[in-house]
Amino acid sequence: MTTTPLSVREKALRALSRVTRDQETGCLISATLDRKGRAVVRYQMDGQTIRVLAHRAVYAALHQPLKPYQALRRRCGDLRCVEPTHFTLTS
Ligand SMILES: [Zn+2]
């Protein structure tokens, strides 16, 4: 059983592991969604399911780890999208 959190890079790789490109919008659509339809990364740690938002995981790996209060906005508006060029830091 995993007892250490995934690294920033591992989370991003998982976030990008089950995606398809939408040829019209350029969105990178994740197949792993939560109940609200948001792209997420799920993993087990200490018997618990940890869930992180996939686009934040991707951003953290490419730029810097995000503070909880820092918001990312997707210009495409698609909650399933993890395409890094589609979101910008707004705070
Ligand atoms: Zn998008």
PDB file of the backbone (N, CA, C, O) and the ligand in Angstrom, with CONECT records:
HET     ZN  A 101       1
ATOM      1  N   MET A   1       0.844  -1.201   0.000  1.00  0.00           N
ATOM      2  CA  MET A   1       0.000   0.000   0.000  1.00  0.00           C
ATOM      3  C   MET A   1       0.883   1.257   0.000  1.00  0.00           C
ATOM      4  O   MET A   1       1.905   1.329   0.682  1.00  0.00           O
ATOM      5  N   THR A   2       0.456   2.207  -0.768  1.00  0.00           N
ATOM      6  CA  THR A   2       1.215   3.455  -0.842  1.00  0.00           C
ATOM      7  C   THR A   2       1.014   4.270   0.431  1.00  0.00           C
ATOM      8  O   THR A   2      -0.117   4.468   0.875  1.00  0.00           O
ATOM      9  N   THR A   3       2.087   4.731   1.001  1.00  0.00           N
ATOM     10  CA  THR A   3       1.956   5.549   2.201  1.00  0.00           C
ATOM     11  C   THR A   3       2.544   6.938   2.003  1.00  0.00           C
ATOM     12  O   THR A   3       2.484   7.776   2.903  1.00  0.00           O
ATOM     13  N   THR A   4       3.108   7.181   0.838  1.00  0.00           N
ATOM     14  CA  THR A   4       3.630   8.515   0.570  1.00  0.00           C
ATOM     15  C   THR A   4       2.784   9.160  -0.527  1.00  0.00           C
ATOM     16  O   THR A   4       2.314   8.470  -1.432  1.00  0.00           O
ATOM     17  N   PRO A   5       2.592  10.454  -0.454  1.00  0.00           N
ATOM     18  CA  PRO A   5       1.799  11.114  -1.491  1.00  0.00           C
ATOM     19  C   PRO A   5       2.492  11.024  -2.845  1.00  0.00           C
ATOM     20  O   PRO A   5       3.717  10.921  -2.917  1.00  0.00           O
ATOM     21  N   LEU A   6       1.721  11.062  -3.894  1.00  0.00           N
ATOM     22  CA  LEU A   6       2.325  11.105  -5.222  1.00  0.00           C
ATOM     23  C   LEU A   6       3.076  12.415  -5.376  1.00  0.00           C
ATOM     24  O   LEU A   6       2.696  13.437  -4.805  1.00  0.00           O
ATOM     25  N   SER A   7       4.144  12.370  -6.152  1.00  0.00           N
ATOM     26  CA  SER A   7       4.877  13.606  -6.425  1.00  0.00           C
ATOM     27  C   SER A   7       4.068  14.471  -7.384  1.00  0.00           C
ATOM     28  O   SER A   7       3.120  14.009  -8.019  1.00  0.00           O
ATOM     29  N   VAL A   8       4.462  15.713  -7.470  1.00  0.00           N
ATOM     30  CA  VAL A   8       3.793  16.649  -8.389  1.00  0.00           C
ATOM     31  C   VAL A   8       3.820  16.082  -9.810  1.00  0.00           C
ATOM     32  O   VAL A   8       2.831  16.155 -10.539  1.00  0.00           O
ATOM     33  N   ARG A   9       4.956  15.523 -10.183  1.00  0.00           N
ATOM     34  CA  ARG A   9       5.110  14.975 -11.536  1.00  0.00           C
ATOM     35  C   ARG A   9       4.214  13.751 -11.751  1.00  0.00           C
ATOM     36  O   ARG A   9       3.586  13.607 -12.801  1.00  0.00           O
ATOM     37  N   GLU A  10       4.163  12.877 -10.751  1.00  0.00           N
ATOM     38  CA  GLU A  10       3.324  11.677 -10.874  1.00  0.00           C
ATOM     39  C   GLU A  10       1.844  12.031 -11.016  1.00  0.00           C
ATOM     40  O   GLU A  10       1.117  11.412 -11.793  1.00  0.00           O
ATOM     41  N   LYS A  11       1.417  13.027 -10.261  1.00  0.00           N
ATOM     42  CA  LYS A  11       0.011  13.445 -10.370  1.00  0.00           C
ATOM     43  C   LYS A  11      -0.283  13.971 -11.767  1.00  0.00           C
ATOM     44  O   LYS A  11      -1.319  13.659 -12.355  1.00  0.00           O
ATOM     45  N   ALA A  12       0.644  14.776 -12.295  1.00  0.00           N
ATOM     46  CA  ALA A  12       0.443  15.347 -13.632  1.00  0.00           C
ATOM     47  C   ALA A  12       0.430  14.249 -14.687  1.00  0.00           C
ATOM     48  O   ALA A  12      -0.379  14.286 -15.614  1.00  0.00           O
ATOM     49  N   LEU A  13       1.320  13.275 -14.550  1.00  0.00           N
ATOM     50  CA  LEU A  13       1.354  12.180 -15.521  1.00  0.00           C
ATOM     51  C   LEU A  13       0.047  11.398 -15.498  1.00  0.00           C
ATOM     52  O   LEU A  13      -0.461  10.996 -16.544  1.00  0.00           O
ATOM     53  N   ARG A  14      -0.493  11.184 -14.304  1.00  0.00           N
ATOM     54  CA  ARG A  14      -1.795  10.503 -14.209  1.00  0.00           C
ATOM     55  C   ARG A  14      -2.895  11.345 -14.822  1.00  0.00           C
ATOM     56  O   ARG A  14      -3.784  10.829 -15.499  1.00  0.00           O
ATOM     57  N   ALA A  15      -2.829  12.642 -14.581  1.00  0.00           N
ATOM     58  CA  ALA A  15      -3.850  13.545 -15.125  1.00  0.00           C
ATOM     59  C   ALA A  15      -3.861  13.496 -16.655  1.00  0.00           C
ATOM     60  O   ALA A  15      -4.897  13.704 -17.287  1.00  0.00           O
ATOM     61  N   LEU A  16      -2.705  13.221 -17.232  1.00  0.00           N
ATOM     62  CA  LEU A  16      -2.584  13.243 -18.694  1.00  0.00           C
ATOM     63  C   LEU A  16      -2.604  11.841 -19.305  1.00  0.00           C
ATOM     64  O   LEU A  16      -2.352  11.677 -20.499  1.00  0.00           O
ATOM     65  N   SER A  17      -2.904  10.838 -18.487  1.00  0.00           N
ATOM     66  CA  SER A  17      -2.771   9.460 -18.975  1.00  0.00           C
ATOM     67  C   SER A  17      -4.017   8.949 -19.700  1.00  0.00           C
ATOM     68  O   SER A  17      -3.920   8.050 -20.535  1.00  0.00           O
ATOM     69  N   ARG A  18      -5.170   9.509 -19.392  1.00  0.00           N
ATOM     70  CA  ARG A  18      -6.405   9.054 -20.056  1.00  0.00           C
ATOM     71  C   ARG A  18      -7.116  10.263 -20.653  1.00  0.00           C
ATOM     72  O   ARG A  18      -8.129  10.724 -20.126  1.00  0.00           O
ATOM     73  N   VAL A  19      -6.584  10.762 -21.738  1.00  0.00           N
ATOM     74  CA  VAL A  19      -7.134  11.967 -22.352  1.00  0.00           C
ATOM     75  C   VAL A  19      -7.282  11.778 -23.857  1.00  0.00           C
ATOM     76  O   VAL A  19      -6.582  10.980 -24.480  1.00  0.00           O
ATOM     77  N   THR A  20      -8.208  12.531 -24.411  1.00  0.00           N
ATOM     78  CA  THR A  20      -8.342  12.576 -25.866  1.00  0.00           C
ATOM     79  C   THR A  20      -8.401  14.036 -26.297  1.00  0.00           C
ATOM     80  O   THR A  20      -8.936  14.885 -25.584  1.00  0.00           O
ATOM     81  N   ARG A  21      -7.847  14.316 -27.464  1.00  0.00           N
ATOM     82  CA  ARG A  21      -7.831  15.682 -27.989  1.00  0.00           C
ATOM     83  C   ARG A  21      -9.120  15.955 -28.756  1.00  0.00           C
ATOM     84  O   ARG A  21      -9.501  15.197 -29.647  1.00  0.00           O
ATOM     85  N   ASP A  22      -9.781  17.048 -28.396  1.00  0.00           N
ATOM     86  CA  ASP A  22     -10.930  17.493 -29.176  1.00  0.00           C
ATOM     87  C   ASP A  22     -10.397  18.337 -30.331  1.00  0.00           C
ATOM     88  O   ASP A  22      -9.822  19.404 -30.121  1.00  0.00           O
ATOM     89  N   GLN A  23     -10.595  17.849 -31.541  1.00  0.00           N
ATOM     90  CA  GLN A  23      -9.992  18.504 -32.701  1.00  0.00           C
ATOM     91  C   GLN A  23     -10.582  19.887 -32.971  1.00  0.00           C
ATOM     92  O   GLN A  23      -9.919  20.741 -33.559  1.00  0.00           O
ATOM     93  N   GLU A  24     -11.815  20.107 -32.549  1.00  0.00           N
ATOM     94  CA  GLU A  24     -12.444  21.405 -32.801  1.00  0.00           C
ATOM     95  C   GLU A  24     -11.990  22.467 -31.813  1.00  0.00           C
ATOM     96  O   GLU A  24     -11.674  23.593 -32.197  1.00  0.00           O
ATOM     97  N   THR A  25     -11.960  22.100 -30.539  1.00  0.00           N
ATOM     98  CA  THR A  25     -11.681  23.095 -29.504  1.00  0.00           C
ATOM     99  C   THR A  25     -10.217  23.092 -29.067  1.00  0.00           C
ATOM    100  O   THR A  25      -9.742  24.052 -28.461  1.00  0.00           O
ATOM    101  N   GLY A  26      -9.505  22.004 -29.381  1.00  0.00           N
ATOM    102  CA  GLY A  26      -8.131  21.871 -28.908  1.00  0.00           C
ATOM    103  C   GLY A  26      -8.040  21.401 -27.479  1.00  0.00           C
ATOM    104  O   GLY A  26      -6.945  21.244 -26.938  1.00  0.00           O
ATOM    105  N   CYS A  27      -9.189  21.174 -26.861  1.00  0.00           N
ATOM    106  CA  CYS A  27      -9.204  20.708 -25.474  1.00  0.00           C
ATOM    107  C   CYS A  27      -8.630  19.301 -25.352  1.00  0.00           C
ATOM    108  O   CYS A  27      -8.786  18.462 -26.240  1.00  0.00           O
ATOM    109  N   LEU A  28      -7.968  19.073 -24.235  1.00  0.00           N
ATOM    110  CA  LEU A  28      -7.475  17.746 -23.896  1.00  0.00           C
ATOM    111  C   LEU A  28      -8.461  17.207 -22.861  1.00  0.00           C
ATOM    112  O   LEU A  28      -8.434  17.600 -21.695  1.00  0.00           O
ATOM    113  N   ILE A  29      -9.321  16.312 -23.304  1.00  0.00           N
ATOM    114  CA  ILE A  29     -10.454  15.880 -22.493  1.00  0.00           C
ATOM    115  C   ILE A  29     -10.095  14.647 -21.668  1.00  0.00           C
ATOM    116  O   ILE A  29      -9.703  13.608 -22.200  1.00  0.00           O
ATOM    117  N   SER A  30     -10.241  14.795 -20.355  1.00  0.00           N
ATOM    118  CA  SER A  30      -9.942  13.684 -19.459  1.00  0.00           C
ATOM    119  C   SER A  30     -11.112  12.717 -19.391  1.00  0.00           C
ATOM    120  O   SER A  30     -12.273  13.124 -19.441  1.00  0.00           O
ATOM    121  N   ALA A  31     -10.797  11.432 -19.276  1.00  0.00           N
ATOM    122  CA  ALA A  31     -11.830  10.407 -19.111  1.00  0.00           C
ATOM    123  C   ALA A  31     -12.094  10.128 -17.637  1.00  0.00           C
ATOM    124  O   ALA A  31     -13.022   9.394 -17.299  1.00  0.00           O
ATOM    125  N   THR A  32     -11.284  10.708 -16.762  1.00  0.00           N
ATOM    126  CA  THR A  32     -11.460  10.480 -15.322  1.00  0.00           C
ATOM    127  C   THR A  32     -12.102  11.711 -14.708  1.00  0.00           C
ATOM    128  O   THR A  32     -11.456  12.741 -14.513  1.00  0.00           O
ATOM    129  N   LEU A  33     -13.405  11.580 -14.404  1.00  0.00           N
ATOM    130  CA  LEU A  33     -14.174  12.735 -13.942  1.00  0.00           C
ATOM    131  C   LEU A  33     -14.802  12.456 -12.586  1.00  0.00           C
ATOM    132  O   LEU A  33     -15.084  11.310 -12.237  1.00  0.00           O
ATOM    133  N   ASP A  34     -15.015  13.523 -11.833  1.00  0.00           N
ATOM    134  CA  ASP A  34     -15.753  13.364 -10.582  1.00  0.00           C
ATOM    135  C   ASP A  34     -17.245  13.580 -10.854  1.00  0.00           C
ATOM    136  O   ASP A  34     -17.650  13.758 -12.003  1.00  0.00           O
ATOM    137  N   ARG A  35     -18.061  13.564  -9.791  1.00  0.00           N
ATOM    138  CA  ARG A  35     -19.510  13.666  -9.961  1.00  0.00           C
ATOM    139  C   ARG A  35     -19.945  14.978 -10.585  1.00  0.00           C
ATOM    140  O   ARG A  35     -20.997  15.062 -11.218  1.00  0.00           O
ATOM    141  N   LYS A  36     -19.124  16.000 -10.398  1.00  0.00           N
ATOM    142  CA  LYS A  36     -19.466  17.302 -10.973  1.00  0.00           C
ATOM    143  C   LYS A  36     -18.971  17.439 -12.408  1.00  0.00           C
ATOM    144  O   LYS A  36     -19.147  18.483 -13.036  1.00  0.00           O
ATOM    145  N   GLY A  37     -18.347  16.373 -12.927  1.00  0.00           N
ATOM    146  CA  GLY A  37     -17.874  16.409 -14.300  1.00  0.00           C
ATOM    147  C   GLY A  37     -16.508  17.046 -14.458  1.00  0.00           C
ATOM    148  O   GLY A  37     -16.106  17.400 -15.566  1.00  0.00           O
ATOM    149  N   ARG A  38     -15.788  17.193 -13.342  1.00  0.00           N
ATOM    150  CA  ARG A  38     -14.464  17.807 -13.395  1.00  0.00           C
ATOM    151  C   ARG A  38     -13.391  16.733 -13.569  1.00  0.00           C
ATOM    152  O   ARG A  38     -13.502  15.636 -13.021  1.00  0.00           O
ATOM    153  N   ALA A  39     -12.355  17.064 -14.336  1.00  0.00           N
ATOM    154  CA  ALA A  39     -11.228  16.145 -14.503  1.00  0.00           C
ATOM    155  C   ALA A  39     -10.483  16.019 -13.178  1.00  0.00           C
ATOM    156  O   ALA A  39     -10.107  17.018 -12.564  1.00  0.00           O
ATOM    157  N   VAL A  40     -10.279  14.781 -12.750  1.00  0.00           N
ATOM    158  CA  VAL A  40      -9.608  14.554 -11.468  1.00  0.00           C
ATOM    159  C   VAL A  40      -8.551  13.458 -11.590  1.00  0.00           C
ATOM    160  O   VAL A  40      -8.549  12.662 -12.529  1.00  0.00           O
ATOM    161  N   VAL A  41      -7.669  13.450 -10.623  1.00  0.00           N
ATOM    162  CA  VAL A  41      -6.725  12.348 -10.438  1.00  0.00           C
ATOM    163  C   VAL A  41      -7.088  11.704  -9.106  1.00  0.00           C
ATOM    164  O   VAL A  41      -7.211  12.387  -8.089  1.00  0.00           O
ATOM    165  N   ARG A  42      -7.257  10.389  -9.122  1.00  0.00           N
ATOM    166  CA  ARG A  42      -7.562   9.673  -7.880  1.00  0.00           C
ATOM    167  C   ARG A  42      -6.439   8.692  -7.599  1.00  0.00           C
ATOM    168  O   ARG A  42      -5.915   8.051  -8.510  1.00  0.00           O
ATOM    169  N   TYR A  43      -6.077   8.581  -6.339  1.00  0.00           N
ATOM    170  CA  TYR A  43      -5.120   7.545  -5.957  1.00  0.00           C
ATOM    171  C   TYR A  43      -5.351   7.149  -4.508  1.00  0.00           C
ATOM    172  O   TYR A  43      -5.979   7.865  -3.729  1.00  0.00           O
ATOM    173  N   GLN A  44      -4.819   5.984  -4.181  1.00  0.00           N
ATOM    174  CA  GLN A  44      -4.998   5.453  -2.829  1.00  0.00           C
ATOM    175  C   GLN A  44      -3.797   5.805  -1.971  1.00  0.00           C
ATOM    176  O   GLN A  44      -2.651   5.681  -2.403  1.00  0.00           O
ATOM    177  N   MET A  45      -4.070   6.244  -0.756  1.00  0.00           N
ATOM    178  CA  MET A  45      -2.992   6.472   0.201  1.00  0.00           C
ATOM    179  C   MET A  45      -3.511   6.156   1.595  1.00  0.00           C
ATOM    180  O   MET A  45      -4.528   6.697   2.029  1.00  0.00           O
ATOM    181  N   ASP A  46      -2.809   5.283   2.285  1.00  0.00           N
ATOM    182  CA  ASP A  46      -3.224   4.851   3.627  1.00  0.00           C
ATOM    183  C   ASP A  46      -4.674   4.381   3.638  1.00  0.00           C
ATOM    184  O   ASP A  46      -5.419   4.675   4.573  1.00  0.00           O
ATOM    185  N   GLY A  47      -5.072   3.654   2.602  1.00  0.00           N
ATOM    186  CA  GLY A  47      -6.422   3.112   2.555  1.00  0.00           C
ATOM    187  C   GLY A  47      -7.497   4.121   2.206  1.00  0.00           C
ATOM    188  O   GLY A  47      -8.682   3.787   2.200  1.00  0.00           O
ATOM    189  N   GLN A  48      -7.102   5.346   1.916  1.00  0.00           N
ATOM    190  CA  GLN A  48      -8.077   6.372   1.562  1.00  0.00           C
ATOM    191  C   GLN A  48      -7.901   6.778   0.104  1.00  0.00           C
ATOM    192  O   GLN A  48      -6.802   6.727  -0.448  1.00  0.00           O
ATOM    193  N   THR A  49      -9.005   7.178  -0.498  1.00  0.00           N
ATOM    194  CA  THR A  49      -8.925   7.674  -1.864  1.00  0.00           C
ATOM    195  C   THR A  49      -8.665   9.173  -1.829  1.00  0.00           C
ATOM    196  O   THR A  49      -9.451   9.948  -1.283  1.00  0.00           O
ATOM    197  N   ILE A  50      -7.551   9.558  -2.423  1.00  0.00           N
ATOM    198  CA  ILE A  50      -7.211  10.972  -2.522  1.00  0.00           C
ATOM    199  C   ILE A  50      -7.624  11.445  -3.908  1.00  0.00           C
ATOM    200  O   ILE A  50      -7.399  10.762  -4.907  1.00  0.00           O
ATOM    201  N   ARG A  51      -8.225  12.611  -3.953  1.00  0.00           N
ATOM    202  CA  ARG A  51      -8.710  13.148  -5.216  1.00  0.00           C
ATOM    203  C   ARG A  51      -8.178  14.564  -5.393  1.00  0.00           C
ATOM    204  O   ARG A  51      -8.360  15.410  -4.519  1.00  0.00           O
ATOM    205  N   VAL A  52      -7.536  14.820  -6.499  1.00  0.00           N
ATOM    206  CA  VAL A  52      -7.074  16.179  -6.786  1.00  0.00           C
ATOM    207  C   VAL A  52      -7.577  16.586  -8.163  1.00  0.00           C
ATOM    208  O   VAL A  52      -7.778  15.741  -9.035  1.00  0.00           O
ATOM    209  N   LEU A  53      -7.775  17.867  -8.350  1.00  0.00           N
ATOM    210  CA  LEU A  53      -8.241  18.353  -9.643  1.00  0.00           C
ATOM    211  C   LEU A  53      -7.107  18.255 -10.657  1.00  0.00           C
ATOM    212  O   LEU A  53      -6.001  18.744 -10.426  1.00  0.00           O
ATOM    213  N   ALA A  54      -7.406  17.611 -11.785  1.00  0.00           N
ATOM    214  CA  ALA A  54      -6.369  17.267 -12.762  1.00  0.00           C
ATOM    215  C   ALA A  54      -5.705  18.498 -13.371  1.00  0.00           C
ATOM    216  O   ALA A  54      -4.487  18.514 -13.548  1.00  0.00           O
ATOM    217  N   HIS A  55      -6.481  19.520 -13.693  1.00  0.00           N
ATOM    218  CA  HIS A  55      -5.864  20.684 -14.343  1.00  0.00           C
ATOM    219  C   HIS A  55      -4.910  21.401 -13.387  1.00  0.00           C
ATOM    220  O   HIS A  55      -3.917  21.987 -13.817  1.00  0.00           O
ATOM    221  N   ARG A  56      -5.214  21.351 -12.095  1.00  0.00           N
ATOM    222  CA  ARG A  56      -4.309  21.960 -11.113  1.00  0.00           C
ATOM    223  C   ARG A  56      -3.032  21.131 -10.987  1.00  0.00           C
ATOM    224  O   ARG A  56      -1.944  21.678 -10.803  1.00  0.00           O
ATOM    225  N   ALA A  57      -3.170  19.809 -11.087  1.00  0.00           N
ATOM    226  CA  ALA A  57      -1.996  18.937 -11.031  1.00  0.00           C
ATOM    227  C   ALA A  57      -1.071  19.202 -12.221  1.00  0.00           C
ATOM    228  O   ALA A  57       0.150  19.245 -12.073  1.00  0.00           O
ATOM    229  N   VAL A  58      -1.664  19.377 -13.391  1.00  0.00           N
ATOM    230  CA  VAL A  58      -0.870  19.649 -14.596  1.00  0.00           C
ATOM    231  C   VAL A  58      -0.177  21.009 -14.480  1.00  0.00           C
ATOM    232  O   VAL A  58       1.004  21.151 -14.798  1.00  0.00           O
ATOM    233  N   TYR A  59      -0.928  21.990 -14.025  1.00  0.00           N
ATOM    234  CA  TYR A  59      -0.351  23.331 -13.866  1.00  0.00           C
ATOM    235  C   TYR A  59       0.828  23.315 -12.892  1.00  0.00           C
ATOM    236  O   TYR A  59       1.866  23.931 -13.137  1.00  0.00           O
ATOM    237  N   ALA A  60       0.647  22.606 -11.797  1.00  0.00           N
ATOM    238  CA  ALA A  60       1.695  22.555 -10.765  1.00  0.00           C
ATOM    239  C   ALA A  60       2.988  21.962 -11.309  1.00  0.00           C
ATOM    240  O   ALA A  60       4.079  22.418 -10.966  1.00  0.00           O
ATOM    241  N   ALA A  61       2.863  20.940 -12.162  1.00  0.00           N
ATOM    242  CA  ALA A  61       4.055  20.298 -12.723  1.00  0.00           C
ATOM    243  C   ALA A  61       4.746  21.195 -13.736  1.00  0.00           C
ATOM    244  O   ALA A  61       5.973  21.180 -13.836  1.00  0.00           O
ATOM    245  N   LEU A  62       3.987  21.968 -14.480  1.00  0.00           N
ATOM    246  CA  LEU A  62       4.569  22.815 -15.526  1.00  0.00           C
ATOM    247  C   LEU A  62       5.068  24.153 -15.005  1.00  0.00           C
ATOM    248  O   LEU A  62       6.019  24.719 -15.545  1.00  0.00           O
ATOM    249  N   HIS A  63       4.434  24.653 -13.967  1.00  0.00           N
ATOM    250  CA  HIS A  63       4.774  25.982 -13.461  1.00  0.00           C
ATOM    251  C   HIS A  63       5.241  25.890 -12.012  1.00  0.00           C
ATOM    252  O   HIS A  63       6.427  25.711 -11.735  1.00  0.00           O
ATOM    253  N   GLN A  64       4.275  26.017 -11.087  1.00  0.00           N
ATOM    254  CA  GLN A  64       4.630  25.916  -9.681  1.00  0.00           C
ATOM    255  C   GLN A  64       3.457  25.333  -8.914  1.00  0.00           C
ATOM    256  O   GLN A  64       2.311  25.445  -9.351  1.00  0.00           O
ATOM    257  N   PRO A  65       3.733  24.712  -7.774  1.00  0.00           N
ATOM    258  CA  PRO A  65       2.616  24.211  -6.968  1.00  0.00           C
ATOM    259  C   PRO A  65       1.676  25.354  -6.602  1.00  0.00           C
ATOM    260  O   PRO A  65       2.107  26.470  -6.313  1.00  0.00           O
ATOM    261  N   LEU A  66       0.392  25.048  -6.623  1.00  0.00           N
ATOM    262  CA  LEU A  66      -0.607  26.073  -6.336  1.00  0.00           C
ATOM    263  C   LEU A  66      -0.953  26.077  -4.862  1.00  0.00           C
ATOM    264  O   LEU A  66      -1.039  25.027  -4.224  1.00  0.00           O
ATOM    265  N   LYS A  67      -1.150  27.263  -4.334  1.00  0.00           N
ATOM    266  CA  LYS A  67      -1.703  27.391  -2.992  1.00  0.00           C
ATOM    267  C   LYS A  67      -3.211  27.134  -3.098  1.00  0.00           C
ATOM    268  O   LYS A  67      -3.810  27.397  -4.140  1.00  0.00           O
ATOM    269  N   PRO A  68      -3.828  26.618  -2.020  1.00  0.00           N
ATOM    270  CA  PRO A  68      -5.270  26.299  -2.096  1.00  0.00           C
ATOM    271  C   PRO A  68      -6.136  27.473  -2.553  1.00  0.00           C
ATOM    272  O   PRO A  68      -7.150  27.278  -3.223  1.00  0.00           O
ATOM    273  N   TYR A  69      -5.734  28.681  -2.191  1.00  0.00           N
ATOM    274  CA  TYR A  69      -6.564  29.839  -2.543  1.00  0.00           C
ATOM    275  C   TYR A  69      -6.325  30.325  -3.970  1.00  0.00           C
ATOM    276  O   TYR A  69      -7.064  31.175  -4.466  1.00  0.00           O
ATOM    277  N   GLN A  70      -5.309  29.797  -4.625  1.00  0.00           N
ATOM    278  CA  GLN A  70      -5.028  30.256  -5.986  1.00  0.00           C
ATOM    279  C   GLN A  70      -5.976  29.578  -6.973  1.00  0.00           C
ATOM    280  O   GLN A  70      -6.123  28.355  -6.976  1.00  0.00           O
ATOM    281  N   ALA A  71      -6.607  30.386  -7.798  1.00  0.00           N
ATOM    282  CA  ALA A  71      -7.598  29.867  -8.726  1.00  0.00           C
ATOM    283  C   ALA A  71      -7.047  29.839 -10.148  1.00  0.00           C
ATOM    284  O   ALA A  71      -6.312  30.731 -10.571  1.00  0.00           O
ATOM    285  N   LEU A  72      -7.425  28.791 -10.867  1.00  0.00           N
ATOM    286  CA  LEU A  72      -7.119  28.703 -12.286  1.00  0.00           C
ATOM    287  C   LEU A  72      -8.428  28.852 -13.051  1.00  0.00           C
ATOM    288  O   LEU A  72      -9.452  28.291 -12.663  1.00  0.00           O
ATOM    289  N   ARG A  73      -8.385  29.603 -14.126  1.00  0.00           N
ATOM    290  CA  ARG A  73      -9.582  29.751 -14.959  1.00  0.00           C
ATOM    291  C   ARG A  73      -9.325  29.113 -16.322  1.00  0.00           C
ATOM    292  O   ARG A  73      -8.286  29.333 -16.945  1.00  0.00           O
ATOM    293  N   ARG A  74     -10.301  28.314 -16.768  1.00  0.00           N
ATOM    294  CA  ARG A  74     -10.173  27.722 -18.106  1.00  0.00           C
ATOM    295  C   ARG A  74     -10.848  28.644 -19.106  1.00  0.00           C
ATOM    296  O   ARG A  74     -12.021  28.983 -18.951  1.00  0.00           O
ATOM    297  N   ARG A  75     -10.119  29.047 -20.119  1.00  0.00           N
ATOM    298  CA  ARG A  75     -10.760  29.908 -21.110  1.00  0.00           C
ATOM    299  C   ARG A  75     -11.736  29.128 -21.975  1.00  0.00           C
ATOM    300  O   ARG A  75     -12.638  29.719 -22.569  1.00  0.00           O
ATOM    301  N   CYS A  76     -11.571  27.797 -22.060  1.00  0.00           N
ATOM    302  CA  CYS A  76     -12.495  26.979 -22.853  1.00  0.00           C
ATOM    303  C   CYS A  76     -13.779  26.688 -22.073  1.00  0.00           C
ATOM    304  O   CYS A  76     -14.809  26.365 -22.665  1.00  0.00           O
ATOM    305  N   GLY A  77     -13.717  26.803 -20.745  1.00  0.00           N
ATOM    306  CA  GLY A  77     -14.905  26.565 -19.927  1.00  0.00           C
ATOM    307  C   GLY A  77     -15.280  25.106 -19.771  1.00  0.00           C
ATOM    308  O   GLY A  77     -16.303  24.796 -19.160  1.00  0.00           O
ATOM    309  N   ASP A  78     -14.477  24.204 -20.308  1.00  0.00           N
ATOM    310  CA  ASP A  78     -14.790  22.774 -20.226  1.00  0.00           C
ATOM    311  C   ASP A  78     -14.112  22.160 -19.004  1.00  0.00           C
ATOM    312  O   ASP A  78     -12.885  22.099 -18.925  1.00  0.00           O
ATOM    313  N   LEU A  79     -14.921  21.711 -18.063  1.00  0.00           N
ATOM    314  CA  LEU A  79     -14.394  21.187 -16.797  1.00  0.00           C
ATOM    315  C   LEU A  79     -13.619  19.886 -16.970  1.00  0.00           C
ATOM    316  O   LEU A  79     -12.905  19.465 -16.060  1.00  0.00           O
ATOM    317  N   ARG A  80     -13.753  19.253 -18.119  1.00  0.00           N
ATOM    318  CA  ARG A  80     -13.039  17.989 -18.383  1.00  0.00           C
ATOM    319  C   ARG A  80     -11.655  18.251 -18.976  1.00  0.00           C
ATOM    320  O   ARG A  80     -10.860  17.327 -19.143  1.00  0.00           O
ATOM    321  N   CYS A  81     -11.372  19.522 -19.293  1.00  0.00           N
ATOM    322  CA  CYS A  81     -10.161  19.864 -20.041  1.00  0.00           C
ATOM    323  C   CYS A  81      -8.923  19.978 -19.144  1.00  0.00           C
ATOM    324  O   CYS A  81      -8.962  20.600 -18.082  1.00  0.00           O
ATOM    325  N   VAL A  82      -7.821  19.362 -19.599  1.00  0.00           N
ATOM    326  CA  VAL A  82      -6.554  19.476 -18.873  1.00  0.00           C
ATOM    327  C   VAL A  82      -5.453  20.039 -19.781  1.00  0.00           C
ATOM    328  O   VAL A  82      -4.265  19.880 -19.498  1.00  0.00           O
ATOM    329  N   GLU A  83      -5.862  20.701 -20.875  1.00  0.00           N
ATOM    330  CA  GLU A  83      -4.887  21.294 -21.791  1.00  0.00           C
ATOM    331  C   GLU A  83      -4.242  22.525 -21.113  1.00  0.00           C
ATOM    332  O   GLU A  83      -4.927  23.499 -20.802  1.00  0.00           O
ATOM    333  N   PRO A  84      -2.934  22.462 -20.893  1.00  0.00           N
ATOM    334  CA  PRO A  84      -2.280  23.513 -20.106  1.00  0.00           C
ATOM    335  C   PRO A  84      -2.424  24.919 -20.691  1.00  0.00           C
ATOM    336  O   PRO A  84      -2.461  25.893 -19.939  1.00  0.00           O
ATOM    337  N   THR A  85      -2.504  25.040 -22.006  1.00  0.00           N
ATOM    338  CA  THR A  85      -2.600  26.377 -22.597  1.00  0.00           C
ATOM    339  C   THR A  85      -4.004  26.961 -22.436  1.00  0.00           C
ATOM    340  O   THR A  85      -4.236  28.114 -22.797  1.00  0.00           O
ATOM    341  N   HIS A  86      -4.935  26.183 -21.902  1.00  0.00           N
ATOM    342  CA  HIS A  86      -6.309  26.652 -21.748  1.00  0.00           C
ATOM    343  C   HIS A  86      -6.592  27.250 -20.384  1.00  0.00           C
ATOM    344  O   HIS A  86      -7.684  27.776 -20.166  1.00  0.00           O
ATOM    345  N   PHE A  87      -5.642  27.188 -19.456  1.00  0.00           N
ATOM    346  CA  PHE A  87      -5.945  27.810 -18.174  1.00  0.00           C
ATOM    347  C   PHE A  87      -4.891  28.815 -17.721  1.00  0.00           C
ATOM    348  O   PHE A  87      -3.698  28.691 -18.000  1.00  0.00           O
ATOM    349  N   THR A  88      -5.391  29.798 -17.021  1.00  0.00           N
ATOM    350  CA  THR A  88      -4.525  30.854 -16.518  1.00  0.00           C
ATOM    351  C   THR A  88      -4.797  31.076 -15.033  1.00  0.00           C
ATOM    352  O   THR A  88      -5.905  30.876 -14.537  1.00  0.00           O
ATOM    353  N   LEU A  89      -3.755  31.489 -14.360  1.00  0.00           N
ATOM    354  CA  LEU A  89      -3.851  31.791 -12.941  1.00  0.00           C
ATOM    355  C   LEU A  89      -4.578  33.114 -12.782  1.00  0.00           C
ATOM    356  O   LEU A  89      -4.229  34.099 -13.432  1.00  0.00           O
ATOM    357  N   THR A  90      -5.583  33.142 -11.924  1.00  0.00           N
ATOM    358  CA  THR A  90      -6.354  34.372 -11.779  1.00  0.00           C
ATOM    359  C   THR A  90      -6.164  35.036 -10.414  1.00  0.00           C
ATOM    360  O   THR A  90      -6.692  36.123 -10.179  1.00  0.00           O
ATOM    361  N   SER A  91      -5.431  34.409  -9.534  1.00  0.00           N
ATOM    362  CA  SER A  91      -5.208  35.046  -8.227  1.00  0.00           C
ATOM    363  C   SER A  91      -3.795  34.786  -7.746  1.00  0.00           C
ATOM    364  O   SER A  91      -3.417  35.239  -6.665  1.00  0.00           O
TER     365      SER A  91
HETATM  366 ZN    ZN A 101      -9.862  23.316 -23.008  1.00  0.00          ZN2+
END
